[in-house]
């Protein structure tokens, strides 16, 4: 038989409902005791919640992961692409920073000598198939580049413009074996002819045989007639060794170029020569040798056991 | 007898409440999951007299109100649970056929969960509780009901046995 309820049961129900309504009223009126109950329960539960979190952490997202497997895969693929793009961006940023540094040094160099320059990016290295050493820059006739213009970088001479196209130019590097340039030694002003050797080394032949060369002498471009193909004063390199063979008609030396031709990113084409020869203004400062610390160890021989025995 | 019942019942509800708050709430199930504490309360009410059901609902509702997860004012869940548990106990009590049938208990519990949630939503709207979007509400309501339908048959034998021990009854599902 179904329960029909009695007065005692109804009374209890009314008391409980009224109590609940009383609690709601108190809470809505902002009685602080009830807020304390909630915060107290949270304080008491927090150690259990921490323990529960440790227990549930391996599997608490299991269902969510299973149901969102496709979405997670897509997200993973998106993140991989994003990561790749960010890595590329970082590499580009590093390149840009390096190029900016080179541009700054280049502008300093050109500014000191009052060269009028056009900055260019190296867009291609010449093929070694034809044994010539060239590179291609992103400026051409449309930018005012002409054949036989001097090309420099932040450290010195790069080469000369060999071929010109509307939007690009081919530069013959100073390291090319067919490259010749008239140079003078900074300070003594002796002149010679520098010939590329296919590497960072070149050979210098002095015109005057009476001049004495020494290692570390700085070579600068002597300059050509009407400043084509070479403007005066561009740093070329330093003498790394001197050939003093007796009976030689002309004194020769091996020169190391300032420019590292394999690491060129940005260069500048000199489109306007200075009104006056900058002379030795562009001679790079000599590097200060870093002192190498020496460590002296004093060792004292310990007395041998036989010496102590009697 | 009364003291024995209370002493036996209160720890069970407290342990289940702590488990719900610290463990079950952390498992993110699709559709909102289930409340083992709510299931226990409704099963308890379905197996008890209406008076015991109402008192159980009052105590359980009060515990739900003091939970940090509760958005409503204090007494909100208490009122809902008193009404729901009394209703379920009233429907189940005295009908031995329905009490002996676990399916009836499961249906009562699932209905109780659904109805209590609907009442919570309606009364919450009146009391200014932030309830979320309609789609989210619908998903949670259906999800909780389905989860309760899945979990209740699994825990029903255990809860029935505990209830029988507490109330010293021989009838077990």
Interface residues (C-beta under 8 A of the other chain):
Chain A: X1 X2 X3 X5 X8 X9 X12 X13 X16 X17 X19 X20 X21 X22 X23 X24 X25 X26 X27 X28 X34 X37 X38 X40 X41 X42 X45 X48 X49 X51 X52 X53 X55 X56 X57 X59 X60 X61 X62 X63 X64 X67
Chain B: X18 X19 X21 X22 X23 X25 X26 X27 X28 X29 X30 X49 X50 X51 X54 X55 X57 X58 X61 X62 X65 X66 X67 X68 X70 X73 X74 X75 X76 X78 X79 X82 X83 X86 X90 X93 X94 X95 X127
